Amino acid sequence: MDQHTPTVELIDEGQTLWHTDRGPAGCVHCHRVYLVLPDQRGATCPICRKGGLEAQPVIMRPAKPERILPFQVPKQGLLPIYQQFVAGVWIKPVDFNPETLLKNTRPIFWPLWLVDSDINGGWQIEAGFDYQVESAKEVYAGGGWQSRKHIETRVRWEMRLGEMTTHLDNVITPALEEHQNRQKMTGAYRLDRGTDFDPHLLGGALLELPDIPPEEAWPLARPHFDQALAQICREAAGAQHFRNFSMKAEFGNQNWTEFLLPMYTTHYTDDEGNPQVLVVNGQTGAIKGPRLASRQRGSYMAGILAAVAGGLFLLALIGLLLTMVSPWASIFAVFLGVLGFGAVILAILTAVWPGQWNRNQVGPRIADKR
């Protein structure tokens, strides 16, 4: 591997980049680093929602990103997404409503590495070729056995090897330690809809900076190169399938750039006052994050229902006593007793349901980087 990596520089906390007024700022809680506008310094971190963003120096690649995937879902278009997301929860925290989520929404671009490289070396692969085998299959039909032709597609595996000199552009590589979790949160993007980077496309979004430098990202990049190279070798062999690809190669003349992906974050506070962060894919509108119910509200509602049930049972008892005066009172006593029993059942449900619901919230969540 050619050890050439992108030139990095120390960017002072007051320095700006790309002829814009964006400068570096980091979260004092999760230590994520962003390029932010001047009025965004001091704001709460849009991802962890716990620490403030303070201006700080940072060592980074000062060149512009190469590609950017613009937002396809406008901020106001998030309201019906939030409404549908919230609607599935019966007893919600007070703060968990579409209007609050929309107010708390922050746009962010997060990075991938794009790696270009010359490749020169020897390769080996097991190439799979489809072929068809014709046989006869006996079936019972029309009152007797009949022979029908059956064609089966099989794969013949053959070893192939050779030398390759080529060049690959824009091989996608993780730029964040939490890349895998971030992908689970956002879901898939249509990367082919990206465009050349222009600072004006950032709008008011924060730009999250890579926390995996290129020299540490290469082990993550190599499998992506191998996958692309294996496809080239499969095509060169004229095969339909491949397995057990290996290549001893030199990777030279590397160029590392960034590809920025859009997402929104928002949050609501749970019963303990902790922020619960939700993530929305800025291209597709897919939303992920914890949908917690409120145990406090459930207990409060259960207490009210239990008091109502007690009152109904008391009135039912009074009704039973009044049957000595009027037989018709027994009808009202039974009716009130049934209502009281229903209130008891509902009180139990409201007390138990939030805890059960929350235990089932096992989907992906924003990683805590402390």
Secondary structure, 3 states (H helix, E strand, C coil): CCCCCCCCEEECCCCCCCCCCCEEEEECCCCCEEEECHHHCCCECCCCCCCEEEECCEEECCCCCCEECCCCCCHHHHHHHHHHHHHCCCCCCCCCCHHHHHHCCEEEEEEEEEEEEEEEEEEEEEEEEEEEEEEEEEEEECCEEEEEEEEEEEEEEEEEEEEEEEEEEEEEEECCCCHHHHHHHHCCCCHHHCEECCHHHHCCCEEECCCCCHHHHHHHHHHHHHHHHHHHHHHHHCCCEEEEEEEEEEEEEEEEEEEEEEEEEEEEECCCCCEEEEEEECCCCCEECCCCCCHHHHHHHHHHHHHHHHHHHHHHHHHHHHCCCCCCHHHHHHHHHHHHHHHHHHHHHHHHHHHHHHHCCCCCCCCCCC
